[in-house]
Amino acid sequence: MSLSFRHLLVPLSAVLLLLSACGGDDPKDPVCGNGIVESGEACDDGNRTEGDRCNNSCQITTPTVDAGTETDAGTVTDAGTETDAGTTTDAGTETDAGTETDAGTVDAGTETDAGTVDAGTTTDAGTTTDAGTETDAGTTTDAGTETDAGTETDAGTVDAGTETDAGTTTDAGTETDAGTETDGGAIDAGPGPDAGTETDAGTETDAGTVDAGTETDGGTDAGPAPDAGTETDGGTTDAGTSPVTLTALEPAATFARSGTTGETIPESLEVTLSAPADTAVLVQVTSSSPSVTVANNGQVVVPAGARSAAVIVTANAAAGSAKATLTATLGSDSRAATVRVLGETEAASLAFLSPETVEVAPGKTVNLTVTLDVPPATDTIIALSTTGGVGTVPASVTVPANQISAKFALTGGASGSTGTVVATLGGQSVSAQAKVTSEPTTNHIVISEFAGAGPGGQNDEFVELYNPTDAEVNIGSWRIQYKSATGTTYSGNFILPANARIAAHGYYLVANGSYAGSVTPDASWAGTISMSATVGHVRVGPNNLSTAISDANAVDTLGYGATANSAEGASPVSSVPGAAGSLERKANAGSSAATMEGGADATKGNGYDTNVNNADFISRTTRGPQNRASGTEQP
C-alpha cells in the first residue's frame, strides 16, 4: 500500500471510530476520544474510565457535591486542602483532583493539554508515556485512577467516611475533627457550645467550674457567701440569728457539789427563751468564779423547737469562792443566777417547816413541807411529831440525796384543838402552828383554775376566777398580775374591763390572746402578760393593787413551782401539771384530782381556801376552764 493511501486511511478510520462512539449502533463499545478535542466535542475521551467527567459520548458530566458539605465532611483542615475532594472544586471539575496545583501539572486532560506540562512526566501526551498510558493522566496514578478523586484516597469509592477522608482518624468524628470546640463528634458532644467547651458542663454557666456550689447554681450554694444557715439559704434563719430573746436563767439559786460535773441541784439551772426557736440557739454563760465552770466553754445550746436547756457545770470548792454568779447572754439580753459549791460530804441542817401556821378540819389532811439549808450528800431521815392533839403525822420523812425538802401530811384531830407539828434532825427541831377547825368559809373572789401553758403552746394561758359568795361581785377595772419565781415586783399587769361582773357562785375567764381552748374567754390580756409554765405567781385584786410583792390589797394569790417565793402560806403548789393540764382549787378539804376530774366534786364550786396554796390546789391532767356562760356551782 502506498504511503499516500495509508495517510488517507488513518483519518478515515478515525472518523468511523468517532461515529461509532458518538451515536453509533454499538452502545456497549463507545470510544470517541482520540486524545484531541475536535470541533463539536465538549471533551475528548480516550478511554472508558468512569468518573473522569468526560463520558463515552464525549459530553462533560456535572459532578455531584462530595460526601459532606461544600467545605467537605470534616473541618477546615480536612483530608486534602481547603477545597478538598467532595467540594465544588473537587476531582472532576475544571481544577483537577487535589488542589489548584494538580499532580504535577495544572491539568490532566483539561483545556490546557496534558502535553503542556504533562502529568508528572516530561514526555508529552500521545507518546508511550503520554496521557492514556500507565504514568499519564488517566492511568493508575492519574485523576480517575486508584489514587485519583473517587479512588481509595479521594472523595469517591473510599471517600467520605474512609480511612483518609471524611470519617477517618483525621476527619469528621475523629480525634481532630468532631470533638473540637466547633464540631459535634468523638471529643465533641454537640455544636459550638459543646460539652467540654467554655460554655459547657464544667464551665462558668454549667455544673462545673462555677457550678454546683456557686451563686448561680441550683439552691444557692452550700458554702459560699450566701451560705447554708443564712437568711438566703435553704437553712432558713441561721443558728444564732433567731428572733427569740432570753427571758430567764432559773432557779435564781442552786447548788453544785464539789468534784462533780452535771446539772445543778436540787433543781437544774436552765436558760429559757421567749418562745421555741426555729433553729438551734446558742446562749453564752459565764461564771464569776473558777470554783464553777460551765461546760463547752460556756456555750449552752437550746435545740430547735425547744424553749430551754440545762446549764452543765463542774464544781471545785478549792478553786475559788464558795459561791459563783453565772450570767447568761443572748444578744442584748442577759440574766444571772447564783450557784453555791458544796463540800463533797457537807452535812445539812433543818431550815424551816412550812406553812408556819396551818388549819385543818377534823379528819381532813393538809400538806406540810420540811426544808433543809442545803441538799444533803445522802438520804436524810427527819423525825416528825405533833402536840396538842391537832392530829397525826408520819413518824418520819426522808429528804433524798441532793434534794432540799420533803412533804408529809397532817390529818386533823378533834375540832378546836391547837398545837404544833414538829420536825427533828439530830438535836435540831423546827415547828409549825396547827389548828383544827371546821370547813373554812371563803368570802372573796378566788383564783379557781390556772394554766401557764397548754396544748396550743407557751402562751396558751388562762386564769379562771370564781365567786364563792352569795352575791354578784363587781370586778370592773380589777387587776390580774404576774411575777416570776423570784422576781422583786409583779411586772405583768392586766386591767379587767370596766363592766366585768361575776355572778354569785359563778365564773369569769381571762386568757392570753394565744389561748387555744374551746371555752370563750370573757376578757383577753393579749400580750400584756407572759407566764412561765413551770414556776411563778399570779394574783388578783382591785384597781389600787400595786406591783409590790406584799400588798394588802391582793385578794388572792397563787404561787406554783417549788421555787416560787411569794406563795400563800409560803407553800407553792409543787405538782406542776403537764401541757394539757391545769391547777384547780379544791371544792373542799377532801377534794383530790380524782374527785375534781369527773368525780364527786367535779360540779362543785372551787371555794376551798386555807391561804396555803399547796393545800388548796390539785393538779389536773386535763383542763376545764369555765366562763360567765358556764353557769353557777355551789361550793
KATAUR-V585586 format. One record per run of one state. SS is the DSSP state (h for helix, s for strand, l for the rest). FROM is the first residue (numbers start at 1). TO is the last residue. Records with the same first field share a line. If there is no record, write none. Layout:
SS->FROM-TO / FROM-TO
This chain:
l->1-2 / 22-26 / 30-53 / 55-59 / 61-245 / 251-252 / 258-260 / 263-264 / 266-269 / 274-280 / 288-291 / 295-295 / 303-307 / 311-312 / 316-322 / 331-332 / 343-349 / 355-356 / 361-364 / 373-379 / 387-390 / 393-395 / 400-404 / 413-417 / 426-427 / 437-444 / 452-453 / 455-456 / 458-461 / 468-472 / 475-478 / 484-488 / 490-491 / 496-500 / 503-506 / 513-522 / 527-535 / 542-547 / 549-553 / 561-567 / 571-572 / 574-581 / 586-592 / 597-612 / 621-627 / 631-635
h->3-21 / 27-29 / 296-298 / 568-570 / 593-596 / 613-616 / 628-630
s->54-54 / 60-60 / 246-250 / 253-257 / 261-262 / 265-265 / 270-273 / 281-287 / 292-294 / 299-302 / 308-310 / 313-315 / 323-330 / 333-342 / 350-354 / 357-360 / 365-372 / 380-386 / 391-392 / 396-399 / 405-412 / 418-425 / 428-436 / 445-451 / 454-454 / 457-457 / 462-467 / 473-474 / 479-483 / 489-489 / 492-495 / 501-502 / 507-512 / 523-526 / 536-541 / 548-548 / 554-560 / 573-573 / 582-585 / 617-620
